[in-house]
Amino acid sequence: HDMQTPNNAHTELAATVGFIARYASYLMGSGVHTSRVVRNSRRIGAALDVEINLAVFPKSIIVSGTDTEGETFSRVVTIPACPIDFERNADLSALSWEAYDCKLSLQQIEKRYEELCAKPRLDPMLVMILAGIANAAFCHLFGGDFQAMGVVFTATLFGFFVKQKLAQRGLNHYLVFIVAAFAASLLSSMSLILDAKSDVALATSVLFLIPGVPLINGFIDIIEGHILTGISRLTAAIMLIACIAIGLSATLMMVKSELL
């Protein structure tokens, strides 16, 4: 019996660290800034009497846990590319507080985690329509008329649809942004035919592609001392913005004679 107790403790520690590694990598991949991931992971560890330390890199996380007996277990996990879902991120953050306040067991925490991850996401069609409305509102905000707003709404729907389909086919992320920006801006160039405010329509038709979450998270990470992760996120965001510019430039080269 005395020989089995350390083995059981080691197995429990490994299970705890394994779950927290999965939890932390999911949050990192779905657009949560690094300090929040570290706090949430340590909070769950504290609920299970395990001291958690994380080393976060651009593509992976090293999670190390130490139990009350001083035994340590570490695990390395790859950060997955997950769709950004603020509601799910908030739910998973609340789970860490629930685990800490209610002293949930690992099995209870894992069950709640699976339930939250199984919740259905927003319908892609609804997201597409909302993005179109948002871009049309930006067009109006920047001085576009109702004709330009209609063009931007249509162009956004088309560009968003192209982006979704290309992403589903597993096309390179940067190439997806170039093609989607080109598709949206090219369709918005019909504002030239309708004699709408074409410059505003062209500029606002690609705003749905702007990587706001990586930009914000990159700055937050740098401010809070996670320099490597912050620079990585900012670099990725700048690359995506460059891809949007390439797609928009291709359209401008095609219609520049009409714009002049």
N, C-alpha and C positions, 0 to 999 in steps of 0.2 A: 504493500500500500504506500509506504514511504517513497518507493522508487517511482510510483505512477503519478504522484502529485505534481512534481515539476513538469512532467510531460503534459499533463492536463492543463497546467497553467500556461505552458508554452503554446499549446494549441489554441487556448482562449486568447492569448495575446496576439498570436498570428492572425486569428479571425478578426479581432478588433482592428488591427493595423490594416489588414486587407480591405475591410469595409470602408474605413476612413480614407484609404488611398483611392478607392473607387468613388467615394463621395466627393473628395477634393478635386479629382481629375475631371469629374462631370461639371462641377461648378466652374472650374477654370475654362473648360471648353465651351461653356454656354454664356460667357460674357460677364463673369463676376470678377471684380478687381482682387488682386492677390491678398491684401491684408484681410479682407472679409473672409476669404477662403481659409486663411490661417486661423483666424479667430473662431470661425464655426467649427473647424476640425478639432482645435484644441478644446473647445467647449464639449463636444461629443466625447472626446477622450477623457476629460475630467469627470463626466457623468459615469464613465466606465472604469474610473480609477486608473487611468493610463495617461502618462505624460506624453504628449504628441509634439514632435518637431517636424517641420516641413522645410525642404529645400526645393524651391520652385524654379524650374528652367523653362525656356520657351516651348519645348516640346514634351517635357516629362516632369514628374514630381518624385522626389525621394521622401517617403514618409517613414519616420522612426518613432517607435513607441516604447516606453519604459514602464513596467508595472511596479506595484508596491514592493515587490521582492528585489527590485533592481535589475530584473532581466530585460534585455532589449531585443527588439525585432524590427527589421527594416524591410521596406518593399519599394520597388521602383515601378511606376506606372506611366504609360503614355497618355498625354492629354488628347482626348478625342475632339473632333470638330463637330460640335452640336449646334442645332438651331438656337438662336437667342430667344429666350422666353422669360420675361421679367416676372410673370406670375409664378412660374415654377421655381425660379431662383428665390423668390420671396418665401415660398412654401418650404423649400429646403433649408433656408436660413432659419425659419421659424422652427423647423424640426430640431435644430441644434439646441434651441432654448427649451423646447418641450422635453428633449432628452435630459437636459441638465436640471430643469426644475422638477420634473416628475421622476427622476432617477430611473429611466427606462432601461431595460436590459438590452443587450445587443440584438437579440432576436426581435424584440419589439421595435427597436429603431430600424432594423432592416426591413421589417414588414411595412412600417410607415413609409420608408424610403421607396419601396417598390410600388406602394399605392400611389404616392405622389407622382412618380415617374410614369405610371400607367394612365394618369389623367389625360384625356384627349386634348390636343392642341387646338388653337383657333383654325377654322377652316381656311385652307390656302386661298380659296376664292374670295372670302371675306377680307383677308389680309390684302389681297390684290386691289380690291375695290377701295379699301381704306387708304392704301398708298396712293391710289389715283386721286381721291378726294383731297388728301394732304398736299400733293403736288399742285393740284388745281388751285388750292387755297394760297400756296406760296406764289403761284403765278399772279393771282389777284393782288397779293400783298406787294409784289414788286411792280405793280402798275399794269398788269395784263388786263385786256378787256374780256368780255364773256366768250367771244370767239376763241381767243387764245386759251382761255381756261378749258374750253371743251376739247381743243386740240391736245393740250397737255394731259388732260384726264385720259383720253384715248391712247396717247403715246405711252403713258405710264403703264396702263393695263397691258399693252403689247410688250413693252420692255420687261415688265415683271414676269409675264408669261414666258418669254424667251429665257429669262434668267432661271426660272424654276425648271423648265424642261432641260436646259443644258446642264444644270446642276444634277438633275436626276440621272443623266447619262454619264456622270462622272468626269465631265470635261474639266480641264485645269481651271482653278478658281479665278485666276487673273484673266484668262481668256474669256471666261464667262462674263466678267465685268466689261471687257472691251466690246464684246458682241452685243450685250444688253444695252450699253450706253449708245452704241451705234444704231441699234434698232429703234430705241426710244427717240433719239434725237432726229433720226431720219424721218420717222413718221410725224414728228412735231414740225418738220419743215413744211408740211402742208399748210401751215399758217401763212406762208408766203402766197399761196394760191388764194386763200380766203381773205387776204389783205388784213390779217390780224397783226398784233404786235409780235413779229416773228422772233426778234432778239430775246424778248422775255420768255417766249414759249420754248425756244431752243435751250436756253440756260436752265429753266426750271424743270424740263422734262426728265433730267437725269438725277435730280436731287434724291430720289428714292434709293439710289445706290451709295450715297455718301456713308462711309463707315463711322458713324458717330460713336458707337459703343467702344470699338478699339481705340479711337482717339481719346475719349474721356478716360477710359481705363488706363491707357498708357501714361497720361499725365498724372493720374492718381497714384499709380504704382511708383513713378519716379519721385513724386513728392513724399511718399511714405517709405522710401528707401529701397524699394524693389527695382533697382536700376536696370538690371539685365532684362527682366520681364517687361518693364515699361518701355525700354528702347525697342525691344522685339515687337511689341504691340504697335508702337508708333510707326516703326518701319513698315510693318504689314499694312497699316492704314494708309501711309503715304504711297505705297505701291498700288493700292486699290484706287486711290485718287488719281494717280498717273494713268491707270488703265481707263478710268472714266474719261480723262482728258484725251486719251488717244482715240477712243470711240467717238467722242464729240468732235474732235478735230477732223476725223474722216468724213463726217457729215458736212462740216463747214467747208471742207475742200470741194465737196460735190455741189454745194449750193452757193458758193461764194459769189458767183456772177449775179445771182438774183439778190443777194444781200447788198451788193455794191450799188 
